[in-house]
Amino acid sequence: MKIIIIEDEKPAARLLKRRVDKLGFEVTEMLHSVEESVAWLQENSAPDLIFLDIQLSDGLSFEIFNQVEISSAIIFTTAYDEYVLKAFKLNSIDYLLKPVDEEELKFALEKFEKQFQSSQTSIDIDSIKKLFSTSKTQDFKERYSIKIGNSIKIIETENIECFFSENKASFIHTKENKNYLVDYSLEKIEEQLDPKKFFRINRSQIIRIDSIKEITVYSNSRLKIILQTYNESELIVSREKVTDFKKWLEK
């Protein structure tokens, strides 16, 4: 397994190397600028994993991707969270804020190791699924009927910002910033929705992709979501769902 670090601050690079080595992984190279990294990557075979600082001495590390095609897995390390969405569009395993927490580093490396091992013996599951799939297109729920007193209100799915559960009840939150009690469990609602548009970020919340206003890095390798109007409670992508959430963003 080949691991390199791209970090312009040499003391920080050495500290990260020691921590990675301590966790049983070996760093084979440390690079310190966009120019140096491009030259090295052009002359050497791609590493399995890159620890990549975003702001280097001669520019943003994203510039490296404009000059070299990189297939390596990446763990971003940075003092800023403003580039998190752009990082997710690349081959990122995780996004660690400086100073890097040892537990989060360990978690990120374990996540990489699992993906690395599975890739060595990977089976094209999507191709197998296609062999057994039928031509019938799945129908997703387009609207919900909500009883309000003696009246029934129709809410179009495209007008829903998110679903959430509270006190064992499920609610719809609309783009008009209103909440409605709905007579389904979140498990059932998840089955009814188009997975390209909705994602269950944790046990109690399902969000719609076009309602996302901002994504920021949260503690313990989780993510915090801010929607256009929802403010009932924090929207946190659980650790075990972060990888799938990143893939969902790119669909």
C-alpha positions in Angstrom: 0.0 0.0 0.0 1.5 3.3 -1.1 0.6 6.5 0.8 1.9 10.0 0.3 1.4 13.3 2.1 1.0 16.7 0.3 1.4 19.4 2.9 3.2 22.7 2.6 4.0 23.0 6.3 6.9 20.6 6.8 6.4 20.2 10.6 2.7 19.5 10.1 3.7 16.9 7.4 6.2 15.2 9.7 3.6 15.1 12.5 1.0 13.6 10.3 3.5 11.0 9.0 4.3 9.9 12.6 0.6 9.6 13.4 -0.1 7.6 10.3 3.0 5.3 10.9 1.8 4.8 14.5 -1.5 3.5 13.2 0.3 0.8 11.2 0.5 2.5 7.8 3.6 3.6 6.0 4.0 7.0 4.3 6.4 6.7 1.4 6.7 10.3 0.2 6.0 13.9 1.5 5.5 16.7 -1.0 5.0 20.4 -0.3 3.7 22.3 -3.2 1.4 22.1 -6.3 4.4 22.2 -8.6 6.4 19.5 -6.8 3.3 17.3 -6.5 2.5 17.5 -10.2 6.0 16.7 -11.2 6.1 13.7 -8.8 2.7 12.3 -9.8 3.7 12.6 -13.5 6.9 10.6 -12.9 5.6 7.9 -10.5 2.8 5.4 -10.3 -0.3 6.6 -8.5 -0.3 6.0 -4.8 -3.2 4.2 -3.1 -3.9 7.1 -0.8 -3.0 10.8 -0.7 -3.3 13.0 2.4 -3.9 16.3 0.8 -3.8 19.8 2.3 -6.0 22.2 0.3 -4.1 25.4 0.6 -0.5 25.0 -0.5 2.3 27.6 -0.7 1.8 28.0 -4.5 -1.9 27.7 -4.8 -4.9 25.4 -4.0 -4.2 21.7 -4.3 -7.3 21.4 -6.6 -5.0 22.8 -9.3 -3.1 19.4 -9.2 -6.2 17.7 -10.6 -6.2 20.1 -13.6 -2.8 18.9 -14.6 -2.7 15.2 -13.5 -5.3 12.6 -13.7 -5.5 11.1 -10.2 -7.3 7.8 -9.3 -5.9 7.6 -5.8 -8.2 7.8 -2.7 -7.8 11.1 -0.9 -8.1 12.3 2.7 -8.2 16.1 2.8 -6.5 17.9 5.7 -7.2 21.6 6.1 -7.9 24.3 8.5 -10.9 25.5 6.5 -14.2 23.9 5.8 -15.3 26.1 2.9 -14.1 23.7 0.2 -15.9 20.6 1.6 -18.4 20.4 -1.3 -15.7 20.7 -4.0 -13.6 18.0 -2.1 -16.6 15.6 -2.2 -16.6 15.8 -6.0 -13.2 14.2 -6.1 -12.0 10.8 -4.8 -12.3 11.8 -1.1 -12.4 9.3 1.7 -12.7 11.9 4.4 -12.2 15.6 5.1 -10.2 16.3 8.3 -10.0 19.7 9.9 -6.7 20.8 11.5 -5.6 20.3 14.1 -6.3 16.7 13.0 -7.9 14.7 15.8 -6.2 11.3 16.3 -9.5 9.4 16.6 -10.8 11.0 13.4 -7.6 10.1 11.6 -7.9 6.5 12.8 -11.5 6.4 11.6 -10.6 7.8 8.2 -7.8 5.3 7.7 -10.0 2.4 8.8 -12.6 3.6 6.3 -10.0 3.8 3.5 -8.6 0.3 4.4 -12.1 -1.2 4.1 -12.6 0.4 0.7 -9.1 -0.6 -0.4 -9.5 -4.2 0.6 -13.0 -4.5 -1.0 -11.6 -3.0 -4.2 -9.1 -5.8 -4.5 -11.8 -8.4 -4.6 -14.6 -6.2 -5.9 -17.6 -7.6 -7.9 -19.5 -5.4 -10.2 -22.7 -5.5 -8.2 -24.4 -2.9 -10.4 -24.0 -5.1 -13.5 -25.3 -8.1 -11.6 -28.4 -6.1 -10.5 -29.0 -5.1 -14.1 -29.2 -8.8 -15.1 -32.0 -9.4 -12.7 -33.8 -6.0 -13.1 -37.1 -5.8 -15.0 -38.0 -3.2 -17.5 -40.7 -1.8 -15.2 -40.0 1.6 -13.9 -40.5 2.1 -10.2 -43.2 4.6 -9.3 -42.3 7.0 -6.5 -44.8 8.9 -4.4 -45.6 12.3 -6.0 -47.9 13.7 -3.3 -49.1 13.2 0.3 -52.7 13.8 1.6 -52.7 15.4 5.0 -55.8 15.6 7.2 -56.2 19.0 8.9 -59.3 19.0 11.0 -62.2 18.2 8.7 -60.1 19.1 5.6 -57.5 17.3 3.5 -54.5 19.1 2.2 -52.5 17.8 -0.8 -48.7 18.4 -0.6 -46.7 17.7 -3.7 -43.4 15.8 -3.0 -41.5 18.4 -4.9 -42.7 21.0 -2.4 -41.2 19.1 0.5 -37.9 20.2 2.0 -37.5 17.3 4.4 -39.2 14.7 6.6 -38.4 14.3 10.3 -39.5 12.3 13.3 -40.2 13.6 16.8 -41.8 11.9 19.8 -42.5 8.7 17.7 -44.4 10.8 15.0 -43.4 11.7 11.5 -43.7 15.2 10.0 -43.4 16.8 6.6 -41.5 20.2 6.4 -42.4 22.2 3.3 -40.5 24.8 1.4 -43.1 27.3 2.8 -41.6 26.6 6.2 -44.6 24.7 7.6 -44.8 21.3 9.3 -47.5 18.7 8.9 -48.1 15.4 10.7 -47.9 12.5 8.2 -49.3 9.0 8.9 -46.2 7.0 7.9 -43.1 5.9 9.6 -39.8 7.3 8.2 -38.9 3.7 7.2 -42.0 3.6 5.0 -41.5 7.2 3.7 -37.9 6.3 2.7 -39.3 3.4 0.5 -41.8 5.8 -1.2 -39.3 8.5 -2.2 -37.1 8.9 -5.3 -33.6 8.1 -3.9 -32.0 10.5 -6.4 -33.9 13.4 -4.8 -34.2 12.3 -1.1 -31.6 10.9 1.3 -32.0 9.7 4.9 -29.1 11.3 6.7 -29.8 9.7 10.1 -32.5 7.8 12.0 -34.8 10.8 12.2 -34.3 13.0 9.2 -34.7 12.7 5.4 -33.7 15.7 3.2 -34.3 16.8 -0.4 -31.2 17.6 -2.4 -32.5 20.8 -4.0 -33.3 22.2 -0.5 -29.7 22.0 0.7 -28.3 25.5 1.4 -25.0 24.7 3.0 -22.8 21.7 4.1 -20.2 22.0 6.7 -17.8 19.6 8.5 -19.0 18.6 11.9 -17.3 16.7 14.7 -16.3 13.0 14.5 -16.2 12.9 10.7 -19.8 13.9 10.4 -21.4 16.6 8.3 -23.9 19.3 9.2 -26.6 20.3 6.7 -28.4 23.6 6.5 -31.6 23.7 4.5 -33.4 26.7 3.1 -36.1 27.0 5.8 -35.9 24.1 8.2 -34.8 25.0 11.8 -36.5 22.6 14.0 -33.3 20.8 15.0 -29.7 20.2 13.7 -29.4 18.1 10.5 -26.4 15.9 11.0 -25.2 13.2 8.6 -24.3 10.2 10.8 -20.8 8.8 10.4 -21.9 5.6 8.8 -23.9 7.5 6.1 -21.3 10.1 5.1 -19.8 8.0 2.3 -23.2 7.1 0.8 -24.2 10.8 1.2 -21.2 12.0 -0.8 -22.0 9.5 -3.6 -25.7 10.7 -3.5 -24.6 14.3 -4.0 -22.9 13.4 -7.3 -25.8 11.5 -8.8 
